[in-house]
Structure formats: structure tokens, C-alpha cells
Amino acid sequence: MIPSEFDYIKAKSIDEAISLLKDGDAKLLAGGHSLIPAMKLRLNRPTKLIDISRIAEMKGIKQEDGELVIGAMTTHYEIMTNDLIKKHLPILSQAAELIGDVQVRNKGTLGGSLAHADPSADWPASMLVTDAVIVVAGAKGKRAIKAGDFFTGFFMTALEEGEIVTQIRIPLPSANTKSAYVKFMQPASRFAIVGCAVVVTGNGSIDDIKVAFTGVSESAFRDTAVENALKGKKADTETIKNAADQAAEGVSILSDHFAGEEYRKHLAKVYAKRALTEVA
Ligand SMILES: Cc1cc2nc3c(=O)[nH]c(=O)nc-3n(C[C@H](O)[C@H](O)[C@H](O)COP(=O)(O)OP(=O)(O)OC[C@H]3O[C@@H](n4cnc5c(N)ncnc54)[C@H](O)[C@@H]3O)c2cc1C
């Protein structure tokens, strides 16, 4: 449980962090709540840690040009308690409240969680249903990556070598939008065994709907079968049940000693029904 030896450097700006990352063996340190446990288990052995926790331009939540802009170093706790988030994107406060414990929420960051891309992490599902765009910066400049293109596999993202997640931009939803995030959690860590995020727009009937899962497969995914079963319809009990029954079909399902494949798939349908019922 002791990490291998490493140097520690505190970066003062995004540019400085990018420049320090040119040493291929270096790793960024955000909240440390995924990286440090991995280093203690020697799953990760960086020789240099670049602490980005003091970079002011990577922190905070603001409203700008019809979007909420969340700095990558914003903690889960700050998202959970922020008034702009509560007003415009309550699904994010709801998801943040379900992450880990007080210490994890106080130290862990949105950017760190997205870059780490744990298949059981809560944020990816919410990013997919809110049409989030992940802004990254590297030696070649800036890129804006849609959440749908960002999570590419098991602990894998579209981030290229030397790139840093700097901010997350999410369009403000229209007035007739409702959302919910529910999860079945691992009882010790509270990671999602199944997490389901739903955003619905409509008045009476459903004009648009986005449904995403985390914890179920190698990476978070939009479930278009559930979405298509509800588009243009009234969200009554029968329609919701029929739609939820289609959840997690045709995807490869994770299996571990907490939840086997069949049980996980069953949970996906149960939690889809719960999330859809909550928004209805
Ligand atoms: C006991 C425990 C319980 C937990 N429970 C949950 C839970 O219920 N739900 C959940 O979703 N998560 C949970 N987590 C994980 C937690 O949310 C972490 O905070 C998160 O996964 C990583 O964020 P971090 O800021 O700590 O990143 P770090 O651990 O510092 O970094 C993680 C990885 O991302 C890289 N990185 C960090 N920031 C950036 C950036 N801006 N750009 C590019 N790369 C970057 C690092 O180099 C590293 O490889 C739990 C963790 C613990 C220890």
C-alpha cells in the first residue's frame, strides 16, 4: 500500500501543466481520489505528479452564452451545492450527492472523474444526457469534445497524450425539461453498479428524451431503444414499463462479484423505470 517514488510539482497555470506533461511519465493530480489508490496498489507508477489543484482558471461554475461552464477542478461537493446548478441542471446536484462519502465529494473533481472514465463512475451518464461538451487543452491547442465522443471504452477516453480537461460546457435546458439520476450503489464505495440518467423535454407528451446508463457496460452509453420507445408518447405507467423493459439490450454487460450479468441487466430495467417514473 505504499506508492513507488515520485517527484511532486505544483502547476500554477494550464500552460505550465501542459508543458510539464511533456515528460511522458508524468501524471496530473487533481483530487487524488482515484489516482492515489491506484498508485498505492502500484497499478500506476508515475515518476512525476503534477498537482493541478491550485490552478484558479480550472475552478468554479459560471453562466456564459446560454451555457453553464464548470471548471474541471470543481469538486463534487461544489457541484452538489451550487445555486446555478440547482436551478438549471438539478440532475447534476442529484448525481453529486450520490457520489462516495463526504471526503470523496470534497476532494474529487468533475474533470478527474471524466478523465479517469471508471465504468462505474456517476458523472458520465449525466454528461451524456445533458449534451455536455468537454473542453481539453494540450500542446497543439484546445479541442471541444462532445460527451458522446469522449468515453471510448473501459477506462478509456478521447483524451490524447499530454491533454488536460479544462472545463465542461453544458447548454441550459429549456423550461419544459425534467431530469432524474438514480442508482443502485455498491454498499461500501457507493460507486454505481447501475446508474440511470434521464432528461425529458415536453408538455404532456415527450418531445425529446435522453436516457444513459453507467456501471452497466465498459463505458457509459445512451440507450436509444428506451428513448425511441418513449419519443412522441405520453409517459403513462404502461408506456414507461414497456420502454424500461428494453433497457440494456444488445450491449455487453459487466459482471463482477457484486452483480453478475443477468442481475445487472435486470437492475438496468428496474432503475430505468424508476428514473422515468421520477420525471413523469
Ligand atoms: C472510497 C471512494 C469512493 C468513491 N465513490 C465514488 C462514487 O460513488 N461515484 C463516483 O463517480 N466516483 C467515486 N469515487 C471516485 C471519485 O469520484 C474520484 O474523485 C474521481 O474518480 C477522480 O477524480 P479526482 O479529482 O480525485 O482525480 P484524480 O484521482 O486526481 O485523477 C484521476 C485520473 O485522472 C487524471 N486527471 C485528473 N484530472 C485531470 C484533468 N483535469 N485532465 C486530464 N486528466 C486528469 C489523473 O492524471 C488520473 O489519471 C470514489 C473514490 C473513493 C476513493
The ligand as a Gaussian input file, in Angstrom:
#p B3LYP/6-31G(d) Opt

LIG

0 1
 C      -13.801000       5.480000      -1.338000
 C      -14.138000       6.080000      -2.679000
 C      -15.451000       6.081000      -3.097000
 C      -15.805000       6.600000      -4.344000
 N      -17.114000       6.574000      -4.744000
 C      -17.455000       7.070000      -5.956000
 C      -18.806000       7.058000      -6.389000
 O      -19.730000       6.633000      -5.692000
 N      -19.068000       7.562000      -7.627000
 C      -18.087000       8.083000      -8.435000
 O      -18.399000       8.509000      -9.542000
 N      -16.815000       8.131000      -8.029000
 C      -16.462000       7.644000      -6.816000
 N      -15.148000       7.701000      -6.411000
 C      -14.126000       8.298000      -7.318000
 C      -14.052000       9.808000      -7.068000
 O      -15.210000      10.428000      -7.563000
 C      -12.811000      10.444000      -7.722000
 O      -12.766000      11.708000      -7.212000
 C      -12.804000      10.562000      -9.226000
 O      -12.942000       9.338000      -9.860000
 C      -11.470000      11.109000      -9.739000
 O      -11.379000      12.472000      -9.508000
 P      -10.114000      13.098000      -8.837000
 O      -10.271000      14.562000      -8.920000
 O       -9.925000      12.518000      -7.488000
 O       -8.946000      12.632000      -9.854000
 P       -7.502000      12.020000      -9.579000
 O       -7.601000      10.795000      -8.755000
 O       -6.574000      13.077000      -9.109000
 O       -7.107000      11.638000     -11.092000
 C       -7.721000      10.552000     -11.747000
 C       -7.069000      10.381000     -13.132000
 O       -7.464000      11.433000     -13.996000
 C       -6.322000      12.217000     -14.416000
 N       -6.777000      13.610000     -14.349000
 C       -7.238000      14.256000     -13.258000
 N       -7.668000      15.484000     -13.588000
 C       -7.464000      15.603000     -14.930000
 C       -7.723000      16.647000     -15.871000
 N       -8.271000      17.816000     -15.500000
 N       -7.394000      16.421000     -17.154000
 C       -6.851000      15.242000     -17.556000
 N       -6.593000      14.223000     -16.709000
 C       -6.897000      14.407000     -15.410000
 C       -5.210000      11.880000     -13.435000
 O       -3.935000      12.021000     -14.007000
 C       -5.538000      10.433000     -13.113000
 O       -5.070000       9.586000     -14.126000
 C      -14.784000       7.179000      -5.176000
 C      -13.458000       7.195000      -4.728000
 C      -13.124000       6.657000      -3.487000
 C      -11.690000       6.715000      -3.032000

